[in-house]
Amino acid sequence: MAPPVYRAASAAATARFSKSAAGPLARISSGPQHHSKEMPVKTIQEFLEQLDQVHHGGAWHGPAVSETLAGVDAEAATQRPIAGAHNIFEITHHLRVVDDLVRSHFLGQPPGPEPDWPAATDQVDEAAWSEELAKLAAAQRALRDLVAGLGDARLHENVPGKDRSFATELVYLLNHESYHAGQISLLRKAF
């Protein structure tokens, strides 16, 4: 039998990724609860560098979000090469809403009104696609600016109203952004 800590982690992971009536946003908002003493020591500067890498480039894992979106037009963004899967437009929207969600967590504010996943979108014009890209860039900048102002001492404090630290939530976000950058990269290979 696995040690208790592994059983607990496995149960938390299972609960996080299982389907629930509350939907994906609830899983992001109430994912596994980790306390700051479990996080490796990091600094704001390290997190800022990692945010810059995952958003703009230079990450060891592969292309950054902006690199995966470069050169994608509205037609490509709404192609659905895998039936039932999200397309690039929907993933881009989701990334923006989750960046805004994390920012609202950090500010102790309720989440915005937009769902984290839009309704299935099979066609947008270039203006709507450009607007979505601009909103994503603005959300990334706003989140980065907020993180830059936190200060190292606050990293291991809990996010207002949450049972996890700012550092833990940033690690979750970095993993989330990397995952979807990879997803976009794979979708691009299909066309």
Sequence and secondary structure as in RCSB ss.txt:
>XXXX:A:sequence
MAPPVYRAASAAATARFSKSAAGPLARISSGPQHHSKEMPVKTIQEFLEQLDQVHHGGAWHGPAVSETLAGVDAE
AATQRPIAGAHNIFEITHHLRVVDDLVRSHFLGQPPGPEPDWPAATDQVDEAAWSEELAKLAAAQRALRDLVAGL
GDARLHENVPGKDRSFATELVYLLNHESYHAGQISLLRKAF
>XXXX:A:secstr
   HHHHHHHHHHHHHHS  TT HHHHHHT     GGGS    HHHHHHHHHHHHHS  TTS  HHHHHTT  HH
HHT  SSTTS  HHHHHHHHHHHHHHHHHHHHT    SS SS S      HHHHHHHHHHHHHHHHHHHHHHHTT
 GGGGGSB TTSSSBHHHHHHHHHHHHHHHHHHHHHHHHT 
